[in-house]
């Protein structure tokens, strides 16, 4: 699991953690303006690393934005953190569940075919629905072989151990999501009293306001 600081300044009292989805790179969120916040992006999950509370003790508030398979990763890696807000975007804590998960077999089948044919990062593919809604790239390239290895690791790990540990404050569900079927996301999130619909595809960060609208004003000293 890579941890990449996009912003780190001792003067910033609050932290944003992005648990990105499978095959994503930090370029997926670099365009989101969040002045006054440190920003840590996590991705490339071929192993997991628990984020320890003591390593983030200086922060007044920690905001978590978890996307797609990153929601499952957050359930395992962020449970020790004192999260001020935890926001799920286009996914559930149960990515391999038959009623609450993605069409994983179809995604794996497509990625294995891409690897066989020498394809690269799906987010660089302008023919993909998600690719049309990414901000202008180019995006850091990862080989299809790397992407398949990551997805196979995540699929096996989620199949072995999926559980809900975190208290989520909001769950956004895109109406045109082509990876996580919206009906399955609604089924899970409504069972725990959450679910906020919005117009988009699987990639949610073409709508930076989803992040910005969850943040307290910079310098706001109120506590949770």
ZIQUISUL-V388821 format. One record per run of one state. SS is the DSSP state (alpha for helix, beta for strand, coil for the rest). FROM is the first residue (numbers start at 1). TO is the last residue. If there is no record, write none. Layout:
BEGIN
ss:SS from:FROM to:TO
ss:SS from:FROM to:TO
END
This chain:
BEGIN
ss:coil from:1 to:1
ss:beta from:2 to:7
ss:coil from:8 to:13
ss:beta from:14 to:19
ss:coil from:20 to:25
ss:alpha from:26 to:28
ss:coil from:29 to:36
ss:beta from:37 to:43
ss:coil from:44 to:52
ss:alpha from:53 to:56
ss:coil from:57 to:60
ss:beta from:61 to:67
ss:coil from:68 to:68
ss:alpha from:69 to:77
ss:coil from:78 to:84
ss:beta from:85 to:89
ss:coil from:90 to:103
ss:alpha from:104 to:116
ss:coil from:117 to:121
ss:alpha from:122 to:124
ss:coil from:125 to:128
ss:alpha from:129 to:132
ss:coil from:133 to:143
ss:alpha from:144 to:160
ss:coil from:161 to:169
ss:beta from:170 to:174
ss:coil from:175 to:181
ss:alpha from:182 to:191
ss:coil from:192 to:195
ss:beta from:196 to:198
ss:coil from:199 to:208
ss:alpha from:209 to:212
ss:coil from:213 to:224
END
